[in-house]
Amino acid sequence: MLDLRRLRLLRELKIRGTLADVAEALSYSPSSVSQQLAQLEKEVGVELLRKAGRRVVLTAQAEVLVAHTAELLETLERAEADLAASLTTVSGTVRVAVFQSAALALMPGALTAMTRDYPDVRVEMVQREPETALYETFARDFDLVIAEQYPGHAAPRHAELDHVPLTEDAIRLAVPLAGPCAGISTVGEAVTAAWVMEPRGAASRHWAEQACRRAGFEPDVRYETADLQAQIRLIESGNAVALMPDLVWTGRSVPVRLLDLGESPYRSIFTSARRAGARRPAVLAVREVLGRAAADVRSDPPT
């Protein structure tokens, strides 16, 4: 009989790439991971790992085991979801990954509602960039992810994850109320302005750069930060302009001038969970209250 715990370690190695990363993810020591995988090789009687420089790679036989392990884990997760659904109370822990503007705009109201309506559910939240969070949810680090998708940019898709729309928010040009940039009224007029954007690799950065190029210029991205609160302060103080989604203004006065863009672009926000565990009552409860929080935000647009 194969040991499922050892099989899972093999799958984790496939997903994460190194023994050290597997050990960190599962709170093991690298030597313990190595010993367990060596024992698995003895159990199956074939070579599962081969040296490739400083790394190890999976053999064809290991890949076969990994595919079956994924099926076994999905079956167990469905069983756990069905068992939880048979109970009269909604309980358990839901690990949520969320990007910054959703953490600020949606999670406070959702967490308050969870405490009131589902007191036996523990919600754990970690801030992650959407692409990373989607992969980590597939890898079972999280139960649910709130992610985003910019116009013309498809978010990563994992067959094991579902995709449930949550809300949409408009993207507008944010300019200072005073100073040299205060008179800007279109993206094209910001050709000489200093811009603040997220670091390279972020979908928002790529979309904003493309918007400037469509307007006929390469933006002077003088400031880079993933912290949207820092971006707001740079705009408010007259030092930069930016393309900002409406969600960042939730629950606060707008200290800048927001200008509609001609094509009326909007960002799509969605949640994803592993299909095998999506029916777990605690996950359904979190999605329910997130939907309510999103509806509250939609009813109170920035002014």
N, C-alpha and C positions, 0 to 999 in steps of 0.2 A: 504493500500500500504506500503510495507516494505521500509525502508530507506537504500539505498545502502551504504551510508557513515557508518552507524552503522553496517551493514553486513560486511563491509570491516574490521572494528575494530575487529569483531569476528574472521574473517579469520587471521588477523594479530596476534591475541592471540594464535591461533592454530600454526602458524609458529614460533613465537618468544618466546612463553612459559610463559611470565609474563606480567602483566599490566604495570610494569615499563619499560620493553623493548619496548612494543607497544607505550607507551607515548614518549619515546626517539626517536623511529624511525619516528614517525609522528609529532613530535614537539607539543605534547599535554601535559597536566599535567596528572599524574596517576588518580587523582580524576575525571577529565573530562572523561577519558576513562571509568572508572567505572560507572559514571552516564549515559553515552551513552549506555553502554551495559545493564544497568538496565532498561533503557527506551525500548531497543529492546526486552527484556524479556516481558515487559508489552504489546508491540505491538503483539507479537506472541502468548502470553498467556500460555507459557510453560517455565519450568526451563531450562536455557541454561548453567549455570555455577554452579559448586559445589565446596565447600572448600575441599582442600586436604592438611592439614597442613597449611603452610604459603602461599600455592599456590592455584590457582583455576584450575579446569579441565573442559573440555567441556563435556556436556551430549550428548547422542546419537542424540537428536534432534538438538543440536548445530552443530554436525558433518554433518547432512543433509544440514543445511543452508550453512555451509562452502563450501561443494561440489558445490552447486548451485552458490554461490558467485564467486567461481573461474571461472565458466563458464561465468557468467555475465561480469566479469572483462576482460576476454579474448575477448568476443564479443565487448566490448567497445574499447579495444585496437586495434582490427582489424578495427573497424569503423574509429578510429582516423588515422590509417595507410592509409586506402583507401581514406579518405578525403585529407590527406597530398599529396597522390600520384596524386590527381586530379588537384593540383595546378601547375602553370608553374614555380615556383621557389622552390628550396630546402631550407628549413629553419627549425628552431627548435633547441632544446637542446638535446645532446646525452651524457649521463653519462656513462663513461667508467671505468671499473676496470681493472687493469693491474699489473702484477708482475714485479719485479725490472729490470731484464735484458731486458725485452721487453720494459719497460718504457724508458730505456736508449738507446736501439738500434733502436726501431721502431717508438716510439711516436714523437720524434723531427721532423723527416722527414714527418710523417703523418700529424702533426699539421700544418706544413708549407704549405703542399699541400692543406689542408682543408681551410686555410685562403685565399689561392690564388684561388682555384677552387670553393669553396663553402662558400663565405664570410658571408652568412646569417645563417650558422650553428654554434652554440656555442658548443664546446666540453669541457666537464668537466672531468678531470682525477683524479682518486684516486688509490694509490698503495695498493694492497691487495694480500694476498696469494691465489693461484688459487682455492683451495677447498672452502675457505671462500667466495671468489668472485662469484663462481658458485652458491652457495646457496643464496647469497644476490641478484644476478641477478634474480633468480627464485622468490625471495621475493619482487622484484620490486624496490630495492634500486638502481640498475643500469640498463641501457638499453643494454649494451654490455660488455662482459668480454673477455679479452685475457688470455688464460690459457695454461697450459703445461701438457704433459704426458710423463713420463719416461718409458723406455723399461720394459715391464712386469708389469707395474702399470697402472691399468685402472683409469682414472679420474672419479669423481662422475658424475652420469647421472641423470638428471631431465627431466621427460617426457615433461615438458613445454618448454624446451630449445632445440634449434637446435645445430648442431656441424659442423662447417665449417673449414676444414684444412687451415692453413695459411702458415706455413713453417716448415722446419726441420733444426736442427743443430747438428753437431757431438759433442760427449762428449769425451774429451781427458784428459790425465793425465798432470797436470801442475806442473813443478818442477823448482826450482831456477836455475839461470845461474851460480851461484857460491855458495860455501859452501859445507857442508857435504852431502847434498841431490842432488847436481848437477849431480852426476854420475848415478843417478837412470834412468833406461830405461824401466822398466815395473812396473805394480802395485805390482807384487810379490816381487820386490826388495825394496819396500817401507815399508817392515815389521817393521823396527825399526824407521821409520820417524815419525815426529809429523804431524798430519793431521789437516786441518781446514775444517769444514763442517757446514751446516745449522743446526739449533736446531732440536731436536728430533720431529718427527711428520711430517716433510717436506718430500715430495716424493724423493727429491734429496738426502737427508740424508739416507733414507732407501736404495735407489738404490746404493749409494756409499759404504755403509757398506756391502751390499750383494756382491758387486764387490770384496771387500777386502777378504771376507770370501771364495768366490770362488777361490781366489788366495792362500788360506790356512792360513790366519791369521786374528786376530781381530785388527782393526785399533786403533792406539793411537790417539783418537780424543781429542787433547789437547786444541783446540780453537773452539768455537762455535759462529757463527754470521750469521744472515740473510743478512747482508750487503756484497754484492759481491765485492764492491770496497775495503772493509777492508780485505776480503779474498785475493784479488790480492796483496795487500800490504804485507801481511804476507808471501805469496809465494815469491814475488819479493825480499823481504829482507832476504830470506834464512831461515825463521823460520818454514815453513810448506810446505806440498804438498797438492794437491786437485784434484778432478775430476771436470772439468769445461766444461760447454757447450760453443760452439763457439760464441754464440750471445754476450757474455760478452765482447768480444774484438772489437766489432764494433766501428769504428771511432777512434781507438787509436792504437798506436804501442804496440806490444806484448812484455812485459818486462820479460817474463819467457820462458822456453822451453816447447813446447807442443808435447806430445807423443801420437801417434795413439794407440788405444787399439785393441787387436787381433780380437774381434768380431765386430768391427766398430759400436758401439752403437750410437744411435742418439735420441734426444729428439723431440717429436712432439709438435708443437705449433698450437693452434686453437682458433677460436672465437666462442662464444655462445651468442645467444640472445633469448628472448622469441619468440616462433613461431608466436604468435599473433601480435607482433610488428616488426618482422624481415623485413617486406616489406616496412616499413616506409622509405621514400626517404633519410632522414638524416642518418639513420642507414646504409642503403645501401651505401651511400657516404663514411662514415667512413670505412666500410669494403673495399671499392674500393681502397681508398688511403693507407690503411694498406697493402693491397696486393701489391701495387706498392713499398711501403717502404720495404717490405719483399724481393721482387725481387731485389731491389738495394743491400740489405745486402748479398743475395746469390751470387751476381756477384762480391763481394769483400770479399772473405774468409780471415781469419787471416793468417798472415805469420810470 
